Amino acid sequence: MADKKELRFFFLPEYEEEEEYLCDMAKKGYLFEKVTLPGIYHFRKSEPTNMIYRIDFNPQKKEDRESYLQMFKDYGWEYIQDLNEFSYFCKLDDGTDDEIFNDNESRIEMMERINKRKMIPLVAIFLCIIIPQVMRMIIGGNYTDPVSIGFYIMWIVLMFMYIVLITRCTAGFNRLRKKYDVK
C-alpha cells in the first residue's frame, strides 16, 4: 500500500473546506498524517474509513498546552499535529457529536483569534512595506535596465497577491460570520 502526498492550498477562513477534504480522503482510503508548508498533505494508505477531522486555532502557552490536548482527548479526539498555530484532530465517525465547538459563539471567537494573530499582521505588512515601495516606484522609478524592470514587475505581482489574499480572507470571514451569527 502506497502513501500519498498532495499539494493543496486553503485560505485562513477555509478551515471547514480543509476538514471536508481530509474526511473525503479518508473515505477514499487515505488517512491524514501531517501537513507541511507550503501545503503538502501527507496521507497513509488504509481501508476506506469514515474519519472526522477538525481544526482548531487556539495558540496556547506551553504550560496550558497539556490541559488543552487532554480536553480533546477526553472527548474522543486524537491529536495529530500543530502547524502555524492550527491544531489538527481526528476521530472515527461513530454517529455521536462530531463538533469540537459546542456553540456558534465559540466558532466566532476562533475566527476573531485568527484575525488578531494572522490577518492583522498580514494587513500591517501590506500597508507598511508593499504600498510605500509601490508608491516609490511610481513617483521616482527609473525603469530602463532589465533588473529594475524585473523588480518593478515583482513588486506589482506581490501587491496583487496580497490584495487577492486579503480580499479572499475578508470575504471568507464575513461568510462564516453570517453563517454563525449569534444575534
C-alpha positions as CSV (number, residue, x, y, z in Angstrom):
1,M,0.0,0.0,0.0
2,A,1.5,3.3,-1.1
3,D,1.4,6.5,0.9
4,K,0.3,9.7,-0.9
5,K,1.2,13.4,-0.9
6,E,-0.9,16.2,-2.3
7,L,-0.3,19.9,-2.7
8,R,-3.4,21.9,-1.7
9,F,-3.9,25.5,-0.5
10,F,-6.6,26.7,1.8
11,F,-7.0,30.3,2.9
12,L,-7.4,31.1,6.6
13,P,-11.2,31.1,6.7
14,E,-11.4,27.8,4.6
15,Y,-10.7,25.5,7.6
16,E,-14.1,23.8,7.1
17,E,-13.2,23.1,3.5
18,E,-9.9,21.7,4.6
19,E,-11.7,19.5,7.2
20,E,-14.0,18.2,4.5
21,Y,-11.1,17.5,2.2
22,L,-9.4,15.4,4.9
23,C,-12.6,13.5,5.6
24,D,-13.1,12.8,1.8
25,M,-9.5,11.5,1.6
26,A,-10.2,9.1,4.5
27,K,-13.3,7.8,2.7
28,K,-11.0,7.1,-0.3
29,G,-8.6,5.1,1.9
30,Y,-6.0,7.8,2.7
31,L,-5.6,8.7,6.4
32,F,-4.2,12.1,7.1
33,E,-0.8,12.0,8.8
34,K,0.5,15.6,8.6
35,V,0.7,18.7,6.5
36,T,3.9,20.6,5.9
37,L,4.4,24.0,4.4
38,P,3.7,25.1,1.7
39,G,0.5,22.9,1.8
40,I,1.8,19.4,1.2
41,Y,-0.6,16.9,2.7
42,H,0.8,13.5,3.7
43,F,-1.5,10.5,3.8
44,R,-1.1,6.9,4.8
45,K,-2.9,4.3,2.6
46,S,-5.6,2.3,4.6
47,E,-9.0,0.9,4.2
48,P,-11.7,3.5,3.4
49,T,-12.8,4.9,6.7
50,N,-15.4,7.4,8.0
51,M,-13.0,9.6,9.8
52,I,-13.8,13.1,11.1
53,Y,-11.2,15.8,11.1
54,R,-11.4,19.1,13.0
55,I,-9.0,22.1,13.0
56,D,-8.8,24.5,15.9
57,F,-6.9,27.7,16.2
58,N,-6.1,28.3,19.8
59,P,-2.5,29.3,20.4
60,Q,-1.5,28.0,23.8
61,K,1.2,28.9,26.3
62,K,3.4,25.9,26.9
63,E,2.1,25.4,30.4
64,D,-1.5,25.3,29.1
65,R,-0.9,23.1,26.2
66,E,-1.1,19.7,28.0
67,S,-4.5,20.5,29.5
68,Y,-5.8,21.8,26.1
69,L,-4.8,18.5,24.4
70,Q,-6.2,16.4,27.3
71,M,-9.5,18.1,27.0
72,F,-9.8,17.0,23.3
73,K,-8.6,13.5,24.3
74,D,-11.3,13.3,26.9
75,Y,-13.9,14.0,24.2
76,G,-12.5,11.2,22.0
77,W,-10.4,13.3,19.7
78,E,-6.9,12.2,18.7
79,Y,-4.3,14.9,18.3
80,I,-2.4,14.8,15.0
81,Q,-0.2,17.9,14.8
82,D,0.1,21.6,15.0
83,L,1.0,23.8,12.1
84,N,1.2,27.6,12.2
85,E,-0.8,27.6,15.4
86,F,-3.6,25.4,14.0
87,S,-4.2,22.1,15.8
88,Y,-5.4,19.1,13.8
89,F,-7.6,16.4,15.5
90,C,-9.4,13.3,14.2
91,K,-11.7,10.6,15.4
92,L,-13.8,7.8,13.9
93,D,-17.3,8.8,12.9
94,D,-19.3,6.8,15.4
95,G,-22.5,8.8,15.0
96,T,-22.1,10.9,18.1
97,D,-21.4,14.6,18.3
98,D,-18.6,15.4,15.9
99,E,-18.0,19.0,16.8
100,I,-15.2,20.5,18.8
101,F,-17.2,23.7,19.3
102,N,-20.3,23.5,21.4
103,D,-21.9,26.7,20.1
104,N,-21.6,29.3,17.3
105,E,-20.1,31.9,19.7
106,S,-17.1,29.6,20.1
107,R,-16.7,29.4,16.3
108,I,-16.8,33.2,16.1
109,E,-14.3,33.5,18.9
110,M,-11.9,31.3,16.9
111,M,-12.3,33.5,13.8
112,E,-11.5,36.5,15.9
113,R,-8.4,34.8,17.3
114,I,-7.3,34.1,13.7
115,N,-8.0,37.7,12.6
116,K,-5.9,39.0,15.5
117,R,-3.0,36.6,15.1
118,K,-2.9,36.2,11.3
119,M,-4.9,38.8,9.4
120,I,-3.8,42.0,11.3
121,P,-0.1,41.2,10.8
122,L,-0.8,40.4,7.1
123,V,-2.5,43.8,6.5
124,A,0.2,45.6,8.5
125,I,2.9,44.1,6.3
126,F,0.9,45.1,3.2
127,L,0.4,48.7,4.4
128,C,4.0,49.2,5.8
129,I,6.1,47.5,3.2
130,I,4.4,46.9,-0.1
131,I,2.3,50.1,-0.6
132,P,5.3,52.5,0.2
133,Q,7.5,50.6,-2.2
134,V,4.9,50.7,-5.0
135,M,4.4,54.4,-4.4
136,R,8.2,55.0,-4.5
137,M,8.4,53.1,-7.8
138,I,5.5,55.2,-9.3
139,I,6.9,58.5,-8.1
140,G,10.6,58.2,-8.8
141,G,11.3,55.0,-10.6
142,N,13.9,54.7,-13.3
143,Y,13.0,51.6,-15.3
144,T,15.3,51.4,-18.2
145,D,17.5,48.5,-17.2
146,P,16.2,44.9,-17.0
147,V,16.9,44.5,-13.3
148,S,14.8,47.5,-12.4
149,I,12.0,46.3,-14.6
150,G,12.2,42.9,-13.0
151,F,11.9,44.3,-9.5
152,Y,9.1,46.6,-10.6
153,I,7.1,43.6,-12.0
154,M,7.9,41.5,-8.9
155,W,6.5,44.2,-6.6
156,I,3.4,44.6,-8.7
157,V,2.8,40.8,-8.6
158,L,3.4,40.8,-4.9
159,M,1.0,43.6,-4.3
160,F,-1.6,41.9,-6.4
161,M,-1.1,38.6,-4.4
162,Y,-1.6,40.5,-1.1
163,I,-4.8,42.2,-2.4
164,V,-6.2,38.8,-3.5
165,L,-5.2,37.2,-0.2
166,I,-6.7,39.9,2.0
167,T,-9.8,40.2,-0.1
168,R,-10.5,36.4,-0.2
169,C,-9.8,36.1,3.6
170,T,-12.0,39.0,4.4
171,A,-14.9,37.7,2.3
172,G,-14.4,34.2,3.8
173,F,-14.6,35.5,7.4
174,N,-17.6,37.6,6.5
175,R,-19.3,34.5,5.1
176,L,-18.5,32.5,8.2
177,R,-19.6,35.3,10.5
178,K,-23.0,35.3,8.7
179,K,-23.2,31.5,8.9
180,Y,-22.5,31.5,12.6
181,D,-24.2,34.8,13.5
182,V,-25.5,34.5,17.1
183,K,-27.8,37.5,17.2
